Amino acid sequence: MKDQASFFRWREIPGSVWMLGLVSMAMDISSEMIHALLPLYLVTVLGTSTLTVGIIEGIAEATASIVKVFSGALSDYLGKRKWLAALGYGLAAVTKPIFPLATGIGWLTAARFVDRVGKGIRGAPRDALIADLTPAGLRGGAYGLRQSLDTIGAVLGPLLAIVFMAAFANNFTAVFWIAVIPAFISVAFIVFGVHEPERPPNLRKVRAPLSRAELARLSRVYWMIVGVAAIFTLARFSEAFLLLRAQSVGLPIAVVPLVLVVMNIAYTLTAWPAGALSDRIGRYGVVTVGFALLVLADLALAIGGSVAVVMLGVTLWGLHMGLTQGLLSALVADTAPEELRGTAFGMFNLVSGVAMLAASIIAGALWDIAGPAGTFLAGAAFTAIALAALPFVRWRAGKITRRQSISLPPS
């Protein structure tokens, strides 16, 4: 037990990082209660196509990523991050009632869009704030912890959706109303429970974070990480397609949200251990295993003709998330200058968001043309490309580290 506690080093992680995890957890309960049902509502109730679902999901996520660029840069300019993050959570909370009030696909698209604007405002400042709060040797564990708590919310959300759908006889609107409550709890957590550290007095002031001169301060390794993550994201299209895949092999609509529960349990159980492990042995080896697991997940989802095989693919999908998402954030924090962390996370999320838009549209189109197999085989191909590029990024990062150590004066 002592060795396990030493491995996780949970006592050393700042209290505000724990609180940011609880903020994410409460908002994810709210969001996932809605998102677990929204694709099914669009397809089965409103009669939209899977391509339309892909476009809606892609636009929503791309919107969040574009907004992250500006909120991250603004947090660098102001030297403050908490209140921008709180604004993003607040906006997401006040727009949640749009979902039960919506009367057509236009309203639902608008609600999804505005909700993601809130996500975009909070994302980069929050991720940069975690780096500001946490020593470098604990960053993997800190990002993994926040991701695990976030994903606990993503487990509870679909479970509650299943329970309330059964309790209210598949009344989507009633469940959407219940989902409003944890969103406002999330806002209270960040306003009263998170404390931002003082900006170091000797830290360089950033006056134009998105200028060419400032972006040039972001290292080549950072941009290589962004590029590999973009290719990888082409394979990480919306989880809406996991829900539709489960339905396609005969899983009843009432329990389709169980797909997200299984995926997020696997995600939750691996995110924090993977982050803590990366603090000890390095990030790249753990990320490589995560990429390989996504290839296996896509293959299982492509060939699976039964619920059991599809659920195996869903489990592998969750494991790959746990081994990659927090660590990619840690790699961004490791390679970005302290005064440009918000901008670095914003650019990282912008590129990833554009890739997510492309991925969701491609996935929806392939589904309509070639069926589920074509969608997931394409995902496996994109992941294989990213996997092949990762050793070169690792080599380049190691080369820079060796060069810097040689240039240091003797102690």
C-alpha angles and dihedrals in degrees: 000000000000091000090049092051089048090051094053094036087200094162090061095054109099118254092238090060089054089049092050086054090054090048089054092045094054093046091047092053087057097042097044093049085061100035093049089062103029099082090049091046091051095047103035102032104029096029098229122159125250088247089059090049089052093050093048093048093045095049091047094052094041089053091054091050095049092050090050090065093060097039091048092049091046091053089054091049094048095038087224128102112165099075093047088053090047090051090054093050090046093052091049090051097051092049096052093087089063089074097064092038095051115115100189147005092281092060092045091050090049091048092050090047096051092043089056091048086062090049089050093052094051102037107076097036090049094049091046090048090057089055090048091052099043133069114240093249092059100042097101091052093044094052090042091051093051090046092050093050090045089052093048084064089050089054095047093045097063091039090055089045089056092047095048094042087056093044094049098039096251093311102162094187094056092052091048090055093051089052090064093072102067090046091066091044087057091056092051091052095055096042096051105022107044121078120192119219120241115265110253107256093226095050113120115255114239112213102171108022095177095046120117091247093055095043088052087063089067106096128244090245089055091054091047089054089050091051095049090046090052092054089045091050090058085069093044099071121164118307085232085088091057088057092048091047091054091049090049092061094050107272107153115251093238092063100033090104085067085080091069091045092056093044094048095046088057089045093049095048094052107035099076096038090048091051093047090047091052090055087060106037103020133268104260099066092052092047090050091057089049092054091049091052091055090055089054091046092052092049092051092048091047097051099029114118097171138057091247095057093044090051089051088055090048091051092051088048089056092047091052090051091053092051097047118026101064091037094054087054090049090051090053091050091047094053102038126086111251094243092051101045094111092051091045092053090044094054091044091054094043092057091042090049094052088049090049091052090051091044095052093047092046091047093050093047093047090048091055093044106035104011128236094315093061092049097052096039088056088052091053090051094052091048091051090055092051090046091053091051096049098080090056091053089049091050092049092049091049091049092054091047091052091048091051093048091051092051094052115104115247115266 
